[in-house]
Amino acid sequence: MTNEEILNAALKQSEYDCNCNAEDFLRSENVVTISKKNDKARGYLQLPFECDLVSYGSNIVAQVSERTKNAVTEFIEKYSVHRCFETPSIYELNEKLNDFDLKVCFMAEYFLPDITKLKRLECDYELKILHGEDFESLYSSEWSNALCAERKEFDILGVGAYNGDKLVGLAACSADCENMYQIGIDVLPEYRKRGIASALTSNLAVEIIKLEKVPFYCAAWSNIKSVRNALKSGFRPAWVEMTARGKDFVDKLNQ
C-alpha cells in the first residue's frame, strides 16, 4: 500500500461521507453539496448534516441542508480556508447558525499513516494482538477512547500492552466503514510517558494495513498529547472537519 493509495481511499470515503466527488476535495474553489444519508458513510456519522465543513487543505467541501445552504456558502466564501476553522471567524458562523437553532459542535483533525515513516515501535511491555471477543470485559472508562460500548460490533482488532497479567495500555480500531479503520488509544495514567501509546498505535496500524484496510487517527487539535502520539507513530495530518449540531444536543454535551 502506497501513500497515494491511502490518500485516495480517504478521499473516496469522504466522497461517501459528504455526498460529493472525491476530486472535489482537491479543487482550488469551495464546493457546497446537500447532505444525504449514505450506506457507505462512516457508521457513526448521523447523516444528513445541516452544516459540516471538510478540508484537505486546498479548499472546503461543505455539506449542508437546503435551509442552511446560503448562510454556510456565504461564510466559507468570505474567509480563507484555515480561517473558517478557527476563531474569531467561527463566532460569525455560530451567529448565522443561530437562526436555525444550530451551533458548532465537533472539530477535529484526522491523520493518515505515512508509509515511509510507519514502523512497529517497541516499549518495555509485552504486546498482544486482541480481537473482538477479547474486548468484552474491557468496556469501562479506562478504555473508553480505544473502545466504544455503544458500537461494540465495530470493535474488531486491537493491541494490548501488558505488565505481567495487567493490561496497562490498549489501542483498538473500529471498522467505521468498509475500507478504513479508526484507531483509538488509552494508557493507564501511571504508565504514561513510557512509549506505550506510540508502540500500540504503530503496531495496530501495521496490523490494519496487513488486512488491506487503511488506518486513520482522529484528534482534537488542542489535544497536544494525542497529536504528538499520531506523529510519533508514523501518521501525518490529512484533513480537518467541523460539524454543527442542534443547540439542545450541544448544550447537553456541555452539562
Secondary structure, 3 states (H helix, E strand, C coil): CCHHHHHHHHHHHHHHHHCCCHHHHHCCCCEEEECCCCCCCCCCCCCCCCEEEEECCCCCEEEECCCCHHHHHHHHHHCCCHHHHCCCHHHHHHHHHHCCCEEEEEEEEEEEECCCCCCCCCCCCEEEEEEHHHHHHHCCHHHCCCCCHHHHHHEEEEEEEEECCEEEEEEEEECCCCCEEEEEEEECHHHCCCCHHHHHHHHHHHHHHHCCCEEEEEECCCCHHHHHHHHHCCEEEEEEEEEEEEHHHHHHHCC
